Amino acid sequence: MRIKAIIAAAVLTSVAAPAFAQAFYIVQDVKTKKCTITESKPTTTETTVVSGDTVYKTRAEAEAGMKTVKVCTSN
């Protein structure tokens, strides 16, 4: 009985874990041209994603990626 409960908990955890995964985007303010890192994809026209289709899993990855985005390094 306990083994079934442990297996069920493991299955639920493996299914729920990706839902808690964070995503980071490199975005640029359209007016100021300043780049920042956000945890949500922009839904307004005030900012735009400048990292293409790349979604970073950690803030550190996004910070490193921001150094390689040309529109962010030219400011």
Phi, psi and omega in degrees: 000317180293324180296320178296320179294320178294317178296317179298318179295321179295319179295315179297321179294318181292331178280322184279334184303315180297335179293335180265359180295138180269154176228140179236140181235145173264119183236157179235133175290128184296323183280312185269345182066016180275135179266143176218171177249131179235161179264358179225147179289135182299141179244000178245171179271002179286332177229154180223146178286126181251002181261018179068224180272003184287127174242123183269144182273335179229159177296323180298319177297318180294320178296319177293320179294326181296331179290342182258351179279119187301318182293340179271330182275344182274357180274000000 
